[in-house]
Amino acid sequence: MLIVVRIISGQFRSRTLQAPSGLATRPTTDRLRETLFNVLAPRIAGAAFLDLYAGSGAVGIEAMSRGASQVVFVERAPAALNVLRGNLAKLGITAGFRIDSGSVGSFLKRMEKRIEAFDLVFLDPPYDADAEYASTLGLLGGALAGRLAPGALVIAEHRRKEKLADRYGSLARTRLLEQGDAALSFYTVTAP
């Protein structure tokens, strides 16, 4: 069964997207996505955006709708990949993105060898994959800190009850927004 989410603002405003149901690819709610992008508004135009655990692609597509210059979607679940590709096709998006159809861990290992840097990184692993938060944030604040552009922001969506650390290597939490059962933790690169 598929559920429907909508794009909040920008070029594709009010267009609908499909998302697979279930906790494995639980989509970010419209309300939480609106809160997220209200915070990101001054940073999004022209940004290189990395959408880890992309699911339906709703967050990355919202970033594209609002002017991100490049979005990389990382997702390995076949059902979610089909929905993500279908959402991009439905909107007629043919450029400005790349899909990496593997695990986030293997993508991040390959990222060490690339020269691209990201301005904004969003991660939303399945809620039952608690270890993914520490692993991913640890890599981004450690070996991969150089793949983050100066002034980059890393945002993790997580359960409100799940307390993420205030620091992962050179990533320090600067803001915590809670909404319903979900929370957004914002991290920036600082001296370790």
N, C-alpha and C positions, 0 to 999 in steps of 0.2 A: 504494500500500500504506500502511496506517495502522499506527502502533505504539501501544502502550498505556502510559500513565503513571498513577500513582495520587496521590490527594491524601493528604498526610502526616498532617495533624492538623486539629482544629477541627470545625466543624459537618458538613462533608462527608468526614470522615476515612475512608480506605480505599476511597472511591468511585473508579472508574476514569474516565479521560479518554482520548480518542483524540488522536493527534498525527500530522500528515503526516510521512512519512519523507523523508530527504534533508537535505543540508547547508543548503539555503536556509531551512528552518524547523526546524532541529535543536532538539528540546526540551531544556530544562534537565533533567538527570537527577534522579531521585528523591532520590538521595543528596546532590547539590549543592543541590537545593531545600531539603532538610531542614537542611543547614548554614546556608544563607542565612536561613531563618526562625528558626533557633535564635538567630542574631545579632539579628534584627529583633523577636523576641518582646516585649521591653518597649515597643516603639514601635507595634505593629501595630493594637491595639484603637482604633477610631475614626479611623484614619488615612485621609487622601486619598492613594490609591496610583495612580501612573501607570506602566502597563506598555507600554513602547515596543518595537516589533518583537515584538508579542505572540504571534505564531504560534498555537498551539492555545489559548492563554490559561491554561496551567497555572500560571504564576507568579501572575498576577492572581487567578485563581480560588482558589489557595491563600491569598492575602491575604484574600479575601472569607471563606473558610472560617474563618480565624483572627480575624475581627472588624473588618477594614477597613470603614469606613463608605461609601466610594465608590471605585470602580475605573474608570479610563479605560483601555481597550485601544486601542492604535494598531497597525494592521496593514493592509497593502495587497494582499497576495497573495490572489487569489480562493479558492484551495484552502484556505489557512489560515483565511480568514474563515469559510468554510463549516463547517470543523471547530470553530472557536471558537464560532460560534452554536449548533452542534449540542451542544457540551459544556455550554453554559449551559442550553439547553433540557432536556437529559438530567437535569440536576441540579434543574430547576424554578426556576432563578434568573431572576426577572423584573424585579428592581429593584436599585438600588445600583450600577449600572454604566452605562457608555456606551461604544459602539464607534465609533471614528473610522476609516473605511475608506479612508484615503489614506496618503500617504507621511509618514514621521516629520518630514521637513524642512518640509513644508507645514503639518502640525499645529503644529509649534513656532513657525512664523511667525504663525499665527493665535492661538497662546497668548499672544503679547505683548499682544494687545488684550483678553484676558479678565481677569476679576478673581479667578478661582479660584487657589488656591495648593496645591501638593502637599507632603505630608509625606515621602513616599517615592517615589523614581523608580527603576525598574529598566529597564535597556536591555541587549538581547542581539541585536545585529544579526547577520546571517549572517557567519560567520567570514571569508568571502572578500570582505567589504565593509569592509576596514580603514579607509577614509576616513570611514566613518559614525561611528566612535568619536570622532575628533577633532572632527568637525563638530558632533555632538550634544552632547558634553561641553563644547565651546567655547561653544555657544549657552546651555547651562544655567548655565555659569559666567560668562557675559557678559551679553548683552542680556536673558536670561530669569532671571537670578538673583533678581529680584524676584517671580517666580512660584513660588519655592520658599518654603515656610513657614519661620518661624524654627526652627532646629535640624534642618532637612530633611537627609535622607541620599539620595545618588545612588549607585546600585550598577551597575557594568558587569560583565557576564559576558564573558570573552574567553579566547582560547587562552592557556595557561600560558606558551608561548614568546613571545607577543606582549606587549611591554612598553608599557603605557600611560604617559603622562606623569604625574608626581606632581602637576601643577597644570594646570588649565584655567581661566584667569581667576581668579574668586573661589572656584573649587572646588579644594580640596586633598585629596589622598589621605590617609586616616587609617588605612587597614587594607588588607592584601592577604591573601586566603586562597587557597591553591592546593590543588586536589584532582584527582588524575589528570592529564588533559591540559587541564583547565579551571582558570580562576582567577576570583575575584571581587575587584574593586577598589571600595572604599568611599570616597566623597568627601563632604565637608561644606563648607558655605559659610564662608569666612573672608575677612578683608580681603585684597584683591588685592595 
